[in-house]
Structure formats: C-alpha cells, structure tokens
Amino acid sequence: MFTMDAKPTSGGSKGKRHATKLVLSAIVLISFGASAIDACIQNPRRSEPCPHQIYRMMKLRDSEPAKITCICLADFDKFLTPAKTDTEKALRKMELKRLAAELQLTEEQVANLAKR
C-alpha cells in the first residue's frame, strides 16, 4: 500500500520529512495526472477543508483497478481506536453505517480507510 502524508508541520527533521512527502506527492500527481485522482473521500457533511489528507494506492471496488485515492484521514481515524463506552460504541456504529451509505462503500471499507 502506498501512503503519503500531506499534513503540514513545523520545525526540525519531522518538518523535513513532511516536506519530502509533499514533494513526492507533487511528483505522483504530475506523473499520474490530476485526473487520475478522484475527489478526496471524506465525510460528506464536512464544511471545512480537510486538515489531514493522505494519498494511497488502493482498490475500492472489485470492478475497478487500484488507483491513487485521496482520503481525509481526519474523518476516519476515530475508527482506529476502540470505543470506551457503550454510548460511544453505538454512536460510532451509527456514524459508520451513515458514512458507508453516503460514500457507497461497505462498513468495513469505511472503517479501514484510516489504516496504514
């Protein structure tokens, strides 16, 4: 799986690593062409720009070939950690079902979008 962080940071070698990843991201975009990447997969109810996007080579549907996919990690990283309470678990399950329906993906695909 191919992952590039596009989250801007400041300072130190960590900043240099992110700058390198941004340069690689630009090279990939130029190489594959902007039309090769669809709009970012994100919560359809998002009203602000995504603060943390990643680009990953993945196959969303069996009938389609693998392609570079933009994912708004900020919308899906909550599914990486287990819910602490029954209420949180129920709310997370409802959000997972809603996102799956709105994005036309399976619940498993939505839950796995943030995994590396």
C-alpha atoms as an extended CHARMM CRD file, in Angstrom:
* protein
*
       116  EXT
         1         1  MET       CA              0.0000000000        0.0000000000        0.0000000000  PROA      1               0.0000000000
         2         2  PHE       CA              1.3110000000        3.4680000000       -0.9320000000  PROA      2               0.0000000000
         3         3  THR       CA              0.8510000000        6.2560000000        1.6330000000  PROA      3               0.0000000000
         4         4  MET       CA              1.9430000000        9.8730000000        1.6650000000  PROA      4               0.0000000000
         5         5  ASP       CA              1.0720000000       12.2870000000        4.4420000000  PROA      5               0.0000000000
         6         6  ALA       CA              0.0970000000       15.7740000000        3.3450000000  PROA      6               0.0000000000
         7         7  LYS       CA             -0.2100000000       17.2020000000        6.8560000000  PROA      7               0.0000000000
         8         8  PRO       CA              1.8540000000       20.3550000000        7.2210000000  PROA      8               0.0000000000
         9         9  THR       CA              4.0410000000       20.5960000000       10.3150000000  PROA      9               0.0000000000
        10        10  SER       CA              6.7020000000       22.9510000000       11.5320000000  PROA      10              0.0000000000
        11        11  GLY       CA             10.2500000000       22.5730000000       12.6800000000  PROA      11              0.0000000000
        12        12  GLY       CA             13.0140000000       20.0180000000       12.8690000000  PROA      12              0.0000000000
        13        13  SER       CA             13.6740000000       16.8670000000       10.9130000000  PROA      13              0.0000000000
        14        14  LYS       CA              9.9890000000       15.9650000000       11.1760000000  PROA      14              0.0000000000
        15        15  GLY       CA              9.2260000000       19.0670000000        9.1140000000  PROA      15              0.0000000000
        16        16  LYS       CA             11.8460000000       18.0000000000        6.5510000000  PROA      16              0.0000000000
        17        17  ARG       CA             10.2400000000       14.5410000000        6.2870000000  PROA      17              0.0000000000
        18        18  HSD       CA              6.8410000000       16.1080000000        5.6580000000  PROA      18              0.0000000000
        19        19  ALA       CA              8.3460000000       18.4650000000        3.0900000000  PROA      19              0.0000000000
        20        20  THR       CA              9.8630000000       15.4480000000        1.3430000000  PROA      20              0.0000000000
        21        21  LYS       CA              6.4990000000       13.6880000000        1.3900000000  PROA      21              0.0000000000
        22        22  LEU       CA              4.8250000000       16.7710000000       -0.0670000000  PROA      22              0.0000000000
        23        23  VAL       CA              7.3860000000       16.8670000000       -2.8790000000  PROA      23              0.0000000000
        24        24  LEU       CA              6.7990000000       13.1650000000       -3.5400000000  PROA      24              0.0000000000
        25        25  SER       CA              3.0700000000       13.8210000000       -3.5240000000  PROA      25              0.0000000000
        26        26  ALA       CA              3.5190000000       16.5370000000       -6.1420000000  PROA      26              0.0000000000
        27        27  ILE       CA              5.6310000000       14.1980000000       -8.2790000000  PROA      27              0.0000000000
        28        28  VAL       CA              2.9700000000       11.4920000000       -8.0640000000  PROA      28              0.0000000000
        29        29  LEU       CA              0.2580000000       13.9830000000       -9.0270000000  PROA      29              0.0000000000
        30        30  ILE       CA              2.2920000000       15.1210000000      -12.0200000000  PROA      30              0.0000000000
        31        31  SER       CA              3.1570000000       11.5570000000      -13.0220000000  PROA      31              0.0000000000
        32        32  PHE       CA             -0.3570000000       10.2100000000      -12.8530000000  PROA      32              0.0000000000
        33        33  GLY       CA             -2.1090000000       13.4230000000      -13.7980000000  PROA      33              0.0000000000
        34        34  ALA       CA             -4.6420000000       15.1780000000      -11.6110000000  PROA      34              0.0000000000
        35        35  SER       CA             -7.4880000000       13.4290000000      -13.4190000000  PROA      35              0.0000000000
        36        36  ALA       CA             -6.1940000000       10.0690000000      -12.1640000000  PROA      36              0.0000000000
        37        37  ILE       CA             -7.1630000000       11.0340000000       -8.6080000000  PROA      37              0.0000000000
        38        38  ASP       CA            -10.8190000000       11.5000000000       -7.7620000000  PROA      38              0.0000000000
        39        39  ALA       CA            -12.0420000000       13.9570000000       -5.1590000000  PROA      39              0.0000000000
        40        40  CYS       CA            -10.9940000000       13.0900000000       -1.6200000000  PROA      40              0.0000000000
        41        41  ILE       CA            -13.0050000000       10.5060000000        0.2550000000  PROA      41              0.0000000000
        42        42  GLN       CA            -14.2830000000       12.4410000000        3.2360000000  PROA      42              0.0000000000
        43        43  ASN       CA            -17.3090000000       12.8980000000        5.4240000000  PROA      43              0.0000000000
        44        44  PRO       CA            -19.9290000000       14.3410000000        3.0380000000  PROA      44              0.0000000000
        45        45  ARG       CA            -21.0430000000       16.6510000000        5.8480000000  PROA      45              0.0000000000
        46        46  ARG       CA            -17.6150000000       18.2590000000        6.1670000000  PROA      46              0.0000000000
        47        47  SER       CA            -17.8780000000       22.0410000000        5.7660000000  PROA      47              0.0000000000
        48        48  GLU       CA            -14.2220000000       22.9690000000        6.3940000000  PROA      48              0.0000000000
        49        49  PRO       CA            -11.1870000000       21.9370000000        4.3310000000  PROA      49              0.0000000000
        50        50  CYS       CA             -9.7020000000       18.6290000000        5.4410000000  PROA      50              0.0000000000
        51        51  PRO       CA             -6.7930000000       19.2190000000        7.8430000000  PROA      51              0.0000000000
        52        52  HSD       CA             -5.0750000000       15.8830000000        7.1300000000  PROA      52              0.0000000000
        53        53  GLN       CA             -5.1820000000       14.2080000000        3.7320000000  PROA      53              0.0000000000
        54        54  ILE       CA             -3.2820000000       11.1410000000        2.6500000000  PROA      54              0.0000000000
        55        55  TYR       CA             -2.8670000000        9.6080000000       -0.7850000000  PROA      55              0.0000000000
        56        56  ARG       CA             -2.9290000000        5.8510000000       -1.0120000000  PROA      56              0.0000000000
        57        57  MET       CA             -2.8710000000        3.3160000000       -3.8240000000  PROA      57              0.0000000000
        58        58  MET       CA             -5.9790000000        1.2360000000       -3.2240000000  PROA      58              0.0000000000
        59        59  LYS       CA             -8.8390000000       -0.6410000000       -4.8030000000  PROA      59              0.0000000000
        60        60  LEU       CA            -12.2720000000        0.3840000000       -3.5090000000  PROA      60              0.0000000000
        61        61  ARG       CA            -14.4460000000       -1.7810000000       -5.7340000000  PROA      61              0.0000000000
        62        62  ASP       CA            -13.7570000000       -5.1980000000       -7.2430000000  PROA      62              0.0000000000
        63        63  SER       CA            -14.8520000000       -3.9950000000      -10.6750000000  PROA      63              0.0000000000
        64        64  GLU       CA            -12.2890000000       -1.1590000000      -10.7040000000  PROA      64              0.0000000000
        65        65  PRO       CA             -8.4920000000       -1.2670000000      -10.8890000000  PROA      65              0.0000000000
        66        66  ALA       CA             -6.3930000000        0.0020000000       -7.9700000000  PROA      66              0.0000000000
        67        67  LYS       CA             -5.7240000000        3.7310000000       -8.1790000000  PROA      67              0.0000000000
        68        68  ILE       CA             -4.3290000000        6.5670000000       -6.1270000000  PROA      68              0.0000000000
        69        69  THR       CA             -7.0420000000        7.6620000000       -3.7220000000  PROA      69              0.0000000000
        70        70  CYS       CA             -7.1400000000       10.8000000000       -1.6050000000  PROA      70              0.0000000000
        71        71  ILE       CA             -8.5290000000       10.2170000000        1.9070000000  PROA      71              0.0000000000
        72        72  CYS       CA             -9.3660000000       12.8050000000        4.5410000000  PROA      72              0.0000000000
        73        73  LEU       CA             -7.7440000000       10.9410000000        7.4160000000  PROA      73              0.0000000000
        74        74  ALA       CA             -9.2670000000       13.3050000000        9.9920000000  PROA      74              0.0000000000
        75        75  ASP       CA            -12.7340000000       11.9230000000        9.1780000000  PROA      75              0.0000000000
        76        76  PHE       CA            -11.8490000000        8.2490000000        9.6260000000  PROA      76              0.0000000000
        77        77  ASP       CA             -9.0650000000        7.9920000000       12.2210000000  PROA      77              0.0000000000
        78        78  LYS       CA            -11.6200000000        7.6980000000       15.0470000000  PROA      78              0.0000000000
        79        79  PHE       CA            -12.3970000000        4.1790000000       13.7960000000  PROA      79              0.0000000000
        80        80  LEU       CA             -8.8480000000        3.0710000000       14.6360000000  PROA      80              0.0000000000
        81        81  THR       CA             -9.3300000000        3.1750000000       18.4050000000  PROA      81              0.0000000000
        82        82  PRO       CA            -11.8920000000        1.1250000000       20.3070000000  PROA      82              0.0000000000
        83        83  ALA       CA            -14.8680000000        2.9400000000       21.8120000000  PROA      83              0.0000000000
        84        84  LYS       CA            -14.5910000000        3.4170000000       25.5780000000  PROA      84              0.0000000000
        85        85  THR       CA            -18.2800000000        3.3850000000       26.4790000000  PROA      85              0.0000000000
        86        86  ASP       CA            -21.3830000000        1.6520000000       25.1810000000  PROA      86              0.0000000000
        87        87  THR       CA            -22.7950000000        5.0240000000       24.1380000000  PROA      87              0.0000000000
        88        88  GLU       CA            -19.6450000000        5.8760000000       22.1850000000  PROA      88              0.0000000000
        89        89  LYS       CA            -19.7210000000        2.4220000000       20.5980000000  PROA      89              0.0000000000
        90        90  ALA       CA            -23.3470000000        2.8720000000       19.4880000000  PROA      90              0.0000000000
        91        91  LEU       CA            -22.7140000000        6.3820000000       18.1330000000  PROA      91              0.0000000000
        92        92  ARG       CA            -19.6480000000        5.2040000000       16.2440000000  PROA      92              0.0000000000
        93        93  LYS       CA            -21.5830000000        2.2820000000       14.7250000000  PROA      93              0.0000000000
        94        94  MET       CA            -24.3520000000        4.6690000000       13.5770000000  PROA      94              0.0000000000
        95        95  GLU       CA            -21.7840000000        7.0260000000       12.0340000000  PROA      95              0.0000000000
        96        96  LEU       CA            -20.0610000000        4.1180000000       10.3240000000  PROA      96              0.0000000000
        97        97  LYS       CA            -23.3770000000        2.9730000000        8.7860000000  PROA      97              0.0000000000
        98        98  ARG       CA            -24.2150000000        6.5350000000        7.6640000000  PROA      98              0.0000000000
        99        99  LEU       CA            -20.7980000000        7.1150000000        6.0930000000  PROA      99              0.0000000000
       100       100  ALA       CA            -20.9050000000        3.7430000000        4.3330000000  PROA      100             0.0000000000
       101       101  ALA       CA            -24.3080000000        4.5380000000        2.8430000000  PROA      101             0.0000000000
       102       102  GLU       CA            -23.3630000000        8.0780000000        1.7980000000  PROA      102             0.0000000000
       103       103  LEU       CA            -19.9990000000        7.0640000000        0.3210000000  PROA      103             0.0000000000
       104       104  GLN       CA            -21.4030000000        3.8870000000       -1.2700000000  PROA      104             0.0000000000
       105       105  LEU       CA            -18.8030000000        1.7240000000        0.4580000000  PROA      105             0.0000000000
       106       106  THR       CA            -19.0940000000       -1.1600000000        2.8850000000  PROA      106             0.0000000000
       107       107  GLU       CA            -18.7830000000       -0.5080000000        6.6140000000  PROA      107             0.0000000000
       108       108  GLU       CA            -15.5540000000       -2.4900000000        6.6170000000  PROA      108             0.0000000000
       109       109  GLN       CA            -14.1030000000       -0.3130000000        3.8300000000  PROA      109             0.0000000000
       110       110  VAL       CA            -15.0160000000        2.8720000000        5.6940000000  PROA      110             0.0000000000
       111       111  ALA       CA            -13.5300000000        1.5750000000        8.9510000000  PROA      111             0.0000000000
       112       112  ASN       CA            -10.3310000000        0.5740000000        7.1310000000  PROA      112             0.0000000000
       113       113  LEU       CA             -9.7700000000        3.8840000000        5.2950000000  PROA      113             0.0000000000
       114       114  ALA       CA             -7.5240000000        5.1830000000        8.0840000000  PROA      114             0.0000000000
       115       115  LYS       CA             -5.4520000000        2.0080000000        8.4560000000  PROA      115             0.0000000000
       116       116  ARG       CA             -1.9240000000        2.1230000000        7.1010000000  PROA      116             0.0000000000
